[in-house]
Amino acid sequence: MDDLIRQGQWWWLLVPLGTGLFALIGSWVGSTLGKATEHWQWLRNEKQKEYVAAVGSLSAAVDALAALIQEKPARDVPEDSSFITPVNVLGPNRVKKAMRTVMSDIQACLSILSQQQSEKRTADAQAAHDILVKNYDSFVEAVRRDLGVKD
């Protein structure tokens, strides 16, 4: 090696040093990108679990309200509203906004069902339920977009 340096061919040392440096940089970049991908997948899976629970809970509430609306003769709304599980999701603003809209629609349906005692009650409650179903579908679509689910 000393002979190479004395003869002015020291630049041959740059090839193995450069190769080693590129190998270290490449492994570091690969490791960093791999960790980011794993984290993204883990985060998506956790969101998916929470969204499945939220959609299931809201779906049960929508179905229970539909059953209350269709009952003949109409009965009073249960005081505890046990079929409605409070739901709170963490996600992008479009998901949170859609969730708040659905929850307020559920409360509007309950309010109509608890205040009115007539055929008008059924018509008003059905109209409110139709709006609820539309907004529920918007919520599900927002969740699908957040998770990157395609048709």
C-alpha positions in Angstrom: 0.0 0.0 0.0 2.9 2.4 0.8 4.2 1.6 -2.7 0.9 2.8 -4.2 1.0 6.0 -2.3 4.7 6.6 -3.3 3.9 6.0 -6.9 1.0 8.6 -6.8 -1.7 6.0 -7.2 -3.3 6.8 -3.8 -6.7 7.4 -5.5 -7.1 3.6 -5.6 -7.9 3.8 -2.0 -11.0 5.8 -2.7 -12.8 2.9 -4.4 -13.1 0.6 -1.3 -13.7 3.6 1.0 -16.5 4.9 -1.3 -18.0 1.5 -1.6 -18.1 1.1 2.2 -19.6 4.6 2.6 -22.3 4.0 0.0 -23.1 0.7 1.7 -23.5 2.4 5.0 -25.7 5.2 3.6 -27.8 2.8 1.6 -28.5 0.6 4.7 -29.4 3.6 6.8 -31.8 4.9 4.1 -33.4 1.5 3.7 -33.8 1.1 7.5 -35.4 4.5 7.8 -37.8 4.0 5.0 -38.7 0.5 6.3 -39.5 1.9 9.8 -41.7 4.6 8.3 -43.6 2.1 6.2 -44.1 -0.3 9.2 -45.3 2.7 11.3 -47.7 3.7 8.6 -49.1 0.2 8.4 -49.5 -0.1 12.2 -51.2 3.3 12.4 -53.6 2.3 9.6 -54.5 -0.9 11.3 -55.1 0.9 14.6 -57.3 3.4 12.9 -59.2 0.6 11.1 -60.0 -1.1 14.4 -61.4 2.1 15.9 -63.3 3.0 12.7 -64.9 -0.5 12.6 -66.1 0.0 16.2 -67.4 3.4 15.5 -69.2 2.4 12.3 -70.7 -0.7 14.1 -71.9 1.4 16.9 -73.5 4.0 14.7 -75.0 1.4 12.5 -76.7 -0.2 15.5 -78.0 3.2 16.6 -79.4 4.0 13.1 -81.1 0.5 12.9 -82.5 0.9 16.4 -83.9 4.4 15.5 -85.5 2.9 12.4 -87.2 0.2 14.4 -88.5 2.8 16.9 -89.9 4.9 14.0 -91.7 1.9 12.4 -93.3 0.6 15.7 -97.0 0.6 15.7 -98.4 1.8 18.0 -95.6 4.3 18.7 -94.0 3.9 22.1 -91.9 6.3 24.0 -88.2 6.5 23.4 -86.3 4.7 26.1 -85.1 7.1 28.7 -81.5 5.7 28.8 -81.2 5.5 25.0 -79.1 2.4 25.6 -78.9 1.6 22.0 -76.7 4.6 21.4 -73.1 4.1 22.4 -71.2 7.4 22.6 -68.6 7.4 19.9 -65.5 9.6 19.5 -62.9 9.1 16.8 -59.6 10.7 16.2 -58.9 11.3 12.6 -58.8 14.0 9.9 -61.2 16.9 10.2 -63.5 15.5 7.5 -64.0 12.3 9.6 -64.6 14.3 12.8 -67.0 16.6 11.1 -69.0 13.7 9.6 -69.1 12.0 13.0 -70.4 15.1 14.7 -73.1 15.5 12.0 -74.2 11.9 12.5 -74.3 12.2 16.3 -76.4 15.4 16.1 -78.7 13.7 13.6 -79.2 10.9 16.1 -80.0 13.4 18.8 -82.5 15.2 16.4 -84.3 11.9 15.8 -84.5 11.2 19.5 -85.8 14.6 20.1 -88.5 14.2 17.5 -89.5 10.8 18.8 -89.6 12.0 22.4 -91.6 15.2 21.8 -94.3 14.3 19.4 -97.2 11.8 19.9 -98.9 11.5 16.5 -98.7 10.4 12.9 -96.8 13.6 12.3 -94.2 12.2 14.7 -93.6 9.2 12.4 -93.4 11.4 9.3 -91.0 13.9 10.9 -88.9 11.1 12.5 -88.7 9.3 9.1 -87.5 12.5 7.4 -84.9 13.0 10.1 -83.9 9.4 9.9 -83.4 9.7 6.1 -81.1 12.7 6.7 -79.3 10.6 9.3 -78.8 7.7 6.9 -77.4 10.1 4.2 -74.9 11.6 6.7 -74.0 8.2 8.0 -73.1 7.2 4.5 -71.0 10.4 4.2 -69.2 9.4 7.5 -68.5 5.9 6.1 -67.1 7.4 2.9 -64.8 9.8 4.9 -63.5 6.8 6.9 -62.9 4.9 3.7 -60.9 7.8 2.2 -58.9 8.2 5.4 -58.0 4.5 5.3 -57.3 4.6 1.5 -59.9 2.0 0.8 -61.1 1.9 -2.8 -64.2 0.4 -4.2 
